[in-house]
Amino acid sequence: MDNRSRRTDIFKILFQTEFQSGVDVSELASLYQESNEIADDEIKEITDKLNDIESHLEEIDSKIEEASNGWKLNRIGKAELAILRLSVYEILFESDNEDAITADEAVRLAKEYTADAAPAFVNGILGTIIRGKESV
């Protein structure tokens, strides 16, 4: 599985968590695997990343709120929030990803799965976070 496909799968499962509060991400990943024919080793990678995102969720959400100029998380669309959470996690906690590529992939996901204005919104938030990271 390539990085783009893996990122899309992680986004889709993260999106599902917005509607399945209290359900373990491992369980959602398992259900996703059954309906999408994903190999066991690939779903393990996905599940590990989902669990890591979940363990950093407070810091990720804080960064999103800081960068969104006063927008509370509950005002951000669920798909956009899932894309942002995945991307901010990659920017802050994965050193093997280039920030610009992460932002480009987030915009691609936003173009495919969200409303017309969302790609610019996602790009703006991630740009602010990346610039903040670089100035530290």
N, C-alpha and C positions, 0 to 999 in steps of 0.2 A: 504494500500500500504506500502510495506516495504521500508527501507532506500535505499537499492540497486536499487530498481525499480524507486524510486523518483529521485535518483541521475542520473540514466540513462536518465530519461525523461528530467530533467533539462539540462543535457549535450546536448541532441538532439535539444532542443529549442535554447540553446546558440549557437550551431553550425549553426542553421538556421539564427541567427542574422548576421552572417558573410556575408550572401548572400542577406539579406533584409535590407540594411541600411535605416534608416529613419522610419522603421516600429516599432511600439510600441511592447514591449515584451508581454504585456497583449493580444494584438491581435494575436501574434504568438502562445501564450499559448492556447488561445481560439480555434484557428484552429487546433492545435495539439490535444486538448481535443476531438474535433469532430471526428477526424480520428482515435483516439486510445481509445475511450470509457473510459475516466477517469471521476470519480465522481466530482461533483462541489466542495466539500470540499477539495479534493485532489488537484485539479487544482488551488484553491485559495492558498494553501500552496506553490505550485510550483511557481505561479505568484508572490507571496510575496517575495520569495527567489530570483527570477530573477530580480525583481525591486531593491532589496537590493544589489545584485551583481552589477547591472548597476550603482547604486548610489556610489559605491566604486571602480568603474572600473579604474579610474586614478591611485589610489594607488595600486590596484592589478596589473595592467600592469607595473607599475614602479618596483614592486617587482620581477615580472617575468623577465623584462629586466636586472635588477641588477644581478639576479641569473643565467642568461643564458650566461654569459661571452661574452658580446658584440653582441649577436644576437639581431637584431631589431625584433619587433613583426611581421613585414610584411614578415620576413624570416621563421617564425614558421608556420607549417601547420595549417590550420583552425581547424581541429579536435583536434590536440594537444593543440592549443590555448584555445579552448573551455574547454577542460579537465583541463588545468592549471588554467584558470580563476575560474572555479567552485571550484577546490581544494584549491587554494590560498585563496579564499574567506572563505572557511570552516576553514582553518588553522588560518587565522588572525582574523576572526570576529565571529566564532561560538565556544563558550567555551564548548559546550556539546559534541563535537567530539574529539576523540583521533587523534592526528596528524598522528600516524603510520597507523591507519585504513584508514584515508583519503588518505594517500599516496598509500596504497595497493589498494584501490578502484580506484584510478586514473590510476594505472598501469593496473588493470583489464580492465578498459574502453579502455585504449590505446591498449592493446593486441587485444581487440575485434573490434575496429573501426579504427585503424591506421596501418601504415607500420611497418615493422619489427624492425627498430631501434628506433621507437618512445617510446616504454615503458621504455627503459633505459634513454632516454632523459628526459621524464616526471619525472621519479624517481629521476634523478640527480638534476633537477631544484627544485623539492619539498624538497629533502633532504637538499639542500643548504638553502632554506627558513626556514625550520624547525630548522636547526642548528643555523641560525641567530636569530631566535625568542628565542631559548633557551638561547643564550648567552647574551641576553639583561636583 
